[in-house]
Amino acid sequence: MSQMIPTIEVQNLCKQYGATKAIENISFSVMPGEVVGFLGPNGAGKSTTMRILCGLMAGTSGRVSICGVPVATRAHEAKRHIGYMPENNPLPRDMRVLEYLRYRARLKEVPGKIRNKRVDEVMDLCDINRKTRHKLIGSLSKGYRQRVGIADAILAEPELVIMDEPTIGLDPHQIRSIRALIDSLRGKMTLLFSSHILPEVEASCDRVIIINQGRIVAEGTTASLREIFGLHSTYTLSVKAPRSAFMLAVDAIDPQKIIQSESMDADGFLRFTIRTGLAESFGEAMSEAIRQHPEWCLRELSLKQPNLEDIFVAATARSWEQTLENSENLNKENDEAFSQLIHS
């Protein structure tokens, strides 16, 4: 049975500037077709890691492979598998969009017989319309310049696209447009991108990797990370019922729940904010309990789950010792999961 080769495989990567450790012993892998968010506070080591992945900077130690090609010893070959869009993409302002992309296609050795067709394809995919493609890049809005940068990154149909802050400086409409573009690439290419706009990352990514102080402190889906960091769901309930009987029903569903607030309005409805570790199952059980009492009246039952921002804050607020312990545990779990995957 053939083994699946990771698009990205990083093992014990370190980067040191004198006595300063920008990256310390990080390991992770990204499989073909995945869309992965790479997150962290400013100065955490995100951009440094991305530059090492792209062969633009050498690591101090460790191993990085792109599609099975070691970056340290075969950088030119590894780069053929990568499309890279850096933060603040330095596009030439005095070239026209079409002129620039055709020039980039030649540099990337897109075959001449399909070069113009491929340029047209990426402009259509990135929604660069007929009028815009003949404009000077310097005259374009920030959103369109980002589209040109993405079109450049995917020109040669690379297996891996790496984007560093692709939505930086964009307005909400432009951000949604870039998100739709990223979604259109899902399954066609592997995507690794960083962003500080966490709702967009949560909406676009299959999973996230969070780095802090040069170490990976969290890795997984939003749902799995809620459990790892013990982040509980919060329910808001508004119900007209005898308080003692209602509290007995709540206690029977989750004895470990925490009542964060309680009040009564002018209509006699009790309003509770309840923190629970049961997530969706608490709401289902609460609805069933209320249905068993026809004399009770439910007006509101709403769930608020911890989002990626809550996870990010919890992960990056940890002390150095906690970061070290969590990183080692995550690396061990990732190694075991990867071993099972490639042998399945």
Secondary structure, 3 states (H helix, E strand, C coil): CCCCCCCEEEEEEEEEECCEEEEEEEEEEECCCCEEEEECCCCCCHHHHHHHHCCCCCCCEEEEEECCEECCCCHHHHHCCEEEECCCCCCCCCCEHHHHHHHHHHHCCCCHHHHHHHHHHHHHHCCCCCCHHHCEHHHCCHHHHHHHHHHHHHCCCCCEEEEECCCCCCCHHHHHHHHHHHHHCECCEEEEEECCCHHHHHHHCCEEEEEECCEEEEEECHHHHHHHCCCCEEEEEEEECCHHHHHHHHHHHCCCCEEEEEEECCCCCEEEEEEECCCHHHHHHHHHHHHCCCCCEEEEEEEECCCHHHHHHHHHCCCHHHHHHHHHHHHHHHHHHHHHHHCC
